[in-house]
Amino acid sequence: MQPDLNALAVFALVAEERSFRAAAERLGVTRPAVSQTVNRLEQSVGIALLRRTTRSVSLTEAGERLYAQIAPAVAEMRS
């Protein structure tokens, strides 16, 4: 199954902001909606992309690789 393009864009924004809250604010959606989208993406690719704590969000090694691959395309879509 291929990842949803919207989910990849949401993941990229969370990676850039390092925050579900900030990503949700930029997207105009709720934090749980962002979290659920990223969770579904992680399930579809079968690996954790983000490390979550109560105070921070960081990329796993797999998350860093995925972000590096998709960041140029996501930036292009935004412009």
Residue pairs with C-beta under 8 A, 6 or more apart in sequence:
1 44
2 44
3 41
3 44
3 45
4 40
4 41
4 44
6 37
7 37
7 38
7 40
7 41
7 44
8 41
8 70
8 74
9 74
9 77
10 23
10 27
10 34
10 37
10 38
10 41
11 37
11 38
11 41
11 49
11 50
11 63
11 66
11 67
11 70
12 67
12 70
12 71
12 74
13 23
13 26
13 27
14 20
14 23
14 34
14 38
14 50
14 57
15 50
15 59
15 63
15 67
16 23
17 23
17 26
18 56
18 57
18 58
19 57
20 31
20 34
20 35
20 38
20 57
21 31
23 34
24 30
24 31
24 33
24 34
27 34
38 49
38 50
41 49
42 48
42 49
42 50
45 62
45 66
47 60
47 62
48 60
48 62
48 63
49 59
49 60
49 62
49 63
49 66
50 57
50 58
50 59
50 60
50 63
51 57
51 58
51 59
51 60
59 67
